[in-house]
Amino acid sequence: MGKKIFGMKAGTLAIWLVIGVLVYLGWTGGFFSGLFAAAPGTTVTSEVTVISDETPDLLVRARNPANSSLEYTAATVTYLMDGKKVGTLSLNSDGTYKAGSDALVRGETYEIRVVNSDTHASIAPYRFVADQAKVYVDLEIPETGTVEFAVYDTTYNNLTSGYVSDASTNSATTIGSGGTGTWIIRARVDDAVSAADFGSRDPARPVYICADFNLAKYQKSDVVLSSSDVAVSEVSVLPTYCGNNGYDKAWKLGSNIRGDRAYYEFVLQAKASLGDPGATDDIKLVIVDSADVQKTDGSIVVDTVDSSGSDAGETNKYIQLEVA
């Protein structure tokens, strides 16, 4: 017979001690806690791996496609989420990325735009998802300059003494009742500006030519613009800038005015089918660009004027064709 300890045989006591140790180690090691998991609706604290980059960084730079060497340009861009402005960036011209000071939200979709700049053209919105710790964006944003004109008669006698803007021809054209006036017009980016365009290279942000003339002397259908250098199409609705400023007819160009010192040549014909034009019946042409503008409700739209009705984008310039 074995000796009893605390009323139990020594062997039995040893067995119970071993069971107790195993239970203790199993519970503290998590074995039994796994078997007896918390019921639904209760909280179980566990270690969570923290994602450190919930606010990715935005880094942007842009080249100027109007420059043959594609040098970098100091454009100002706006970045938005769900159409709402998040922040702006004034980019570096030395090729280094500019970092945004307003943090992005991981997994959200953003777009970058050039909003109503008179130094850089608006672009098609660049969209990206903030799915990395650092989001690098490379853009092409043309620098812009104003337009200047040279006007010639049908035998290429220069009526403007070179290229001018916001000016009149220095000699008048005689048309006469029922007659037709014809002008050859060359338009280019101002020679004082190097490596610049007028207007966006995105077809959704077109460039227009608008004409202002006396409807008592010229029918709309009798004023015709054409070009062998660029597609020209009449529009039924005037661009906002032209409608606001009393222009009578408008054409959309198939391209912006490229800043490579070349010119686009246009021919304007105006038949005076309603009367005899005189000195008060000059014809005025203006070249107008479209730009991304922010309206008073905060939305970004493409227009030729800003929220106050003023000229949007690069400054529009005109040429006035004098009539005798």
Buried (B, 14 or more C-beta within 10 A) or exposed (E): EEEEEEEEEEEEBEEEEEEEEEEEEBEEEEEEEEEEEEEEEEEEEEEEEEEEEEEBBBBBBBBBBBBEEEBBBBBBBBBBBEEEBBBEBEBBBEEEBBEBEEBBEBEBEBBBBBBBBBBBBBBBBBEBEBEEEEBEBEBBBBBBBBBBBBBBBEEEEBBBEEBBBBBBBEBBBEBEEEBEBBBBBBBBBBEEBBBBBBBBBBEEBBBBBBBBBBEEBBBEEBBBBEBEBBEBEEBEEBBBBBBBBEBBBBBBBEBBBBBBEEBBBBBBEBBBBBBEBBEEBBBBBBBBBBBBBBEEEEEBEBBBBBBEEEBBBBBBBBBBBBBB
